[in-house]
Amino acid sequence: MPIRDSSEILDTAKAKHILARACLEPATGAPFFSGPGDLGETATEHELLAVFVEYMDLKGEVDPALEELNDEQLQIIDEAIKKRIALY
């Protein structure tokens, strides 16, 4: 068995934790996995990292980081927040 780089081990652990929290039952919103260990028993490391990459790509599309938004997009968000605050 080849020696694994510590960053590779960290990436796998991070992927397990994030995916375990992100995977929810559609009907109830309950966690699909009991925790990161359960996810690790369900998928191989290669499968896990492949799903994690896809998840992070989708997350970037539907929930972009603020530093990636342009001024117009930030203005739209600011106006939506102000409208929501006005409701309270």
C-alpha positions in Angstrom: 0.0 0.0 0.0 1.5 3.4 -1.0 2.1 6.0 1.6 -0.6 8.7 1.4 0.1 12.4 1.6 -1.4 14.1 4.7 -3.3 16.6 2.5 -4.9 13.7 0.7 -6.0 12.2 4.0 -7.3 15.6 5.1 -9.3 16.1 1.8 -10.9 12.7 2.3 -11.9 13.4 5.9 -13.2 16.8 4.9 -15.2 15.4 2.1 -16.8 12.7 4.4 -17.8 15.4 7.0 -19.3 17.8 4.5 -21.1 15.2 2.4 -22.5 13.5 5.6 -24.0 16.9 6.6 -25.2 17.7 3.0 -26.9 14.5 2.2 -30.5 14.7 3.5 -33.7 12.7 3.0 -35.7 14.7 0.4 -39.1 14.0 2.1 -38.1 14.7 5.7 -34.8 16.7 5.6 -33.4 14.1 8.0 -29.7 13.2 7.6 -29.3 10.3 5.1 -26.1 9.1 6.7 -25.6 8.7 10.5 -22.2 10.5 10.2 -18.9 10.6 8.3 -18.0 7.0 9.3 -21.3 5.7 7.8 -20.5 7.5 4.5 -17.0 6.1 4.5 -18.4 2.6 4.8 -20.8 3.2 1.9 -18.5 4.6 -0.8 -14.9 4.1 -1.8 -12.4 6.9 -1.3 -12.4 7.5 -5.1 -16.2 7.6 -5.3 -16.4 9.9 -2.2 -13.9 12.4 -3.7 -15.7 12.3 -7.1 -19.1 13.1 -5.5 -17.4 15.8 -3.3 -16.0 17.5 -6.4 -19.4 17.5 -8.1 -21.1 18.8 -4.9 -18.6 21.7 -4.6 -19.1 22.6 -8.3 -22.9 22.7 -7.8 -22.5 24.6 -4.5 -20.5 27.2 -6.4 -23.2 27.5 -9.0 -26.2 27.9 -6.6 -24.4 29.5 -3.7 -21.4 31.5 -4.9 -19.0 33.1 -2.6 -19.5 36.8 -2.0 -16.0 37.6 -3.4 -17.0 36.0 -6.7 -20.0 38.3 -7.2 -19.9 41.4 -9.3 -21.2 44.8 -8.1 -24.6 44.3 -9.9 -25.1 40.9 -8.2 -24.2 42.3 -4.8 -26.7 45.2 -5.3 -29.5 42.8 -6.1 -28.7 40.8 -2.9 -28.6 44.0 -0.9 -32.0 45.1 -2.2 -33.5 41.7 -1.4 -32.2 41.8 2.1 -33.6 45.3 2.7 -37.0 44.2 1.4 -37.0 41.2 3.7 -36.0 43.3 6.7 -38.8 45.8 5.9 -41.3 42.9 6.3 -40.3 42.6 10.0 
